[in-house]
Every structure is written in C-alpha cells, then in structure tokens.
Amino acid sequence: MSAHFVLPPAAAGVNPHRHARTLAQIPLLDPVLYQPHAQRPVRSKMRELDRDTLIMPHAHAWAQLAISTGGVIRLSLADATYIVPPHRAVWVPPGVEHAVTMVETARLYTLYFLPEAHGGGPQARWMAAPDWQQCRVLEASPLLRALVVEMDTGSDEAAPLSPAVVAREHHLSALICEELRRARIMHLGVLLPQDKRLKNLCEAVLQDPTRHERLEDWVLDTGASLRTVARLFRSELGCTFTQWRQQVVLAQAVALAARHWSIAQIAAELGYTPSAFSALVRRTVGMTAAAFLGQGLGAH
C-alpha cells in the first residue's frame, strides 16, 4: 500500500510530542528575523542541534522546508508525524502548527518561502496549487541539498547583503523552487487518531513497534474490543492496523538507517528477515530498501 495522507491543520495549543523522548526543549530563533519578503522571497536559517532536542510547536504565515545534513528529524503535527533523514526534506504549508524533534544530532536548515499573494513573485506561483497545501516528504536530490547549503543563513540583525549577494540568492532560490517542483513525493507519514482509546494504542506502537505484531495483543490494554479497534482504524485512519503499523516500521527503519545500520541489521531489529523487509519496502513505497533508506547515496 502507498498511502497518501491528507493532513488537516493542527489544533491550536496541542503538543504532538506526547510520545517523543526529549531531553531538551528550546525556543524558536525569532522567525521574524528571517521573514521572507518581496526583495528576498526565500530565506534560510541553520541550527546545529543535539539528539532529543525539541523545537516547540509553532506556525508561520509563510511556507517552510526543513532539511538536515547528517542527522534525522521528526516533524509532528497534532494528528501525524514524519521521520525525515538527510536525503529527504519535509514541506510545511503556511499556517500549519508543527514541532520538530532531533531523532539524531543534526544540522537543521529551515527555508522560508513567501507565497505569491504576499509578494513572492511568479516563482512562488506553484505553492498555491492544492497539492502544496498539505505537508509532504520529498526526495532531496544532491543538487537540492547543495543549493540549500549555499543559501545565506544570516538574520536581519546581520549586516545587509550586498546587491551581488542578493542577486546570487535570487538565482539559488529559483533553482531551489525548481528542484522542489521536480522532487519525488514520498507518501510517508504516520497518522494519529482522535479517539482516545485508539490514540493510546497508536502511541504505544510508536514507542515500541516490535512489542507485538497482532492487533489482538495490542488491544488488551485499550478497554475496547478487537472489532471496535479494527473499525476505528478504518474510520479514523482509513487503513487497517497492519497497514498503519507498516508505516511505523518504515519510519523506524529510516531512523536506524541514519545510524549507518545495514539492511540486515535494520530488518532484524524490526522483526523481519532481510528478504521480508525488502519485500515490505518495495510493496509499500515502490522502491528498493537501499533506495528508500538512502544507502549508496554517498555523503550527505
């Protein structure tokens, strides 16, 4: 199954990291100091963050792209969570509340995109398309990653950029927009339900997806019947428990791959033989396990 999850905006004031193991919570770098505007419609900032650091829930009036070099991030909404390794990027539309956790120590680049309606110019027209009004994980090409690293990451408190540097930034940002439009969409994400009983079960699976395999074993602590929980999976999440758990397994596999584990090690950790795990990846996302996990791509 290749599930394309459509994500509504998160509810205000909801912390989507109830299940995340975090050691440090940090405030935002004042986003207004990096706010895109008509003269600089794409802005970038960078932070080096330790594992288990949480950037608290927040939202922006502009679109955002989060991409790391050498580490894994988790981007969470009230009703979904994404695991994003260095060879992928995650897109967040304007106004969507989100939080970011460092699964592994990472250098986090955050790019802000000014919509066309706010002065972003013709190069921002693509962002108004319906498909870009929801979070999505994108394959980050080597060119995209190189372009991101080249963007100026100074805030408005830094010295003004020279006309030549601003002109270069315009060229870089135009290429970044083109690469984003061409990027392969990875239909990955773990939806979270609203029903309290099902939510507790889902969070337990997120904590330890290999504890049980059968839904019958997971429902014992929910206070609901097997039939009720199975129905809730279909009505709230649009899939079966097995399909949902496969998304959790793939998310965990991405985090393990960032530690440079082999496919055989990852498969064993998640309770699969290498061949069974490879078959799961190909069946779910339509690509080989090595391609899905970013192995063989070289340095990030």
Secondary structure, 3 states (H helix, E strand, C coil): CCCCCCCCCCCCCCCCCCCCCCCEEECCCCHHHHCCECCECEEEEEEEECCCEEEEEECCCCEEEEEEECCCEEEEECCEEEEECCCEEEEECCCCCEEEEECCCEEEEEEEECCHHHCCCHHHHHHHCHHHCCCEEEECCHHHHHHHHHCCCCCCCCCCCCHHHHHHHHHHHHHHHHHHHHCCEECCCEECCCCHHHHHHHHHHHHCCCCCCCHHHHHHHCCCCHHHHHHHHHHHHCCCHHHHHHHHHHHHHHHHHCCCCCHHHHHHHCCCCHHHHHHHHHHHHCCCHHHHCCCCCCCC
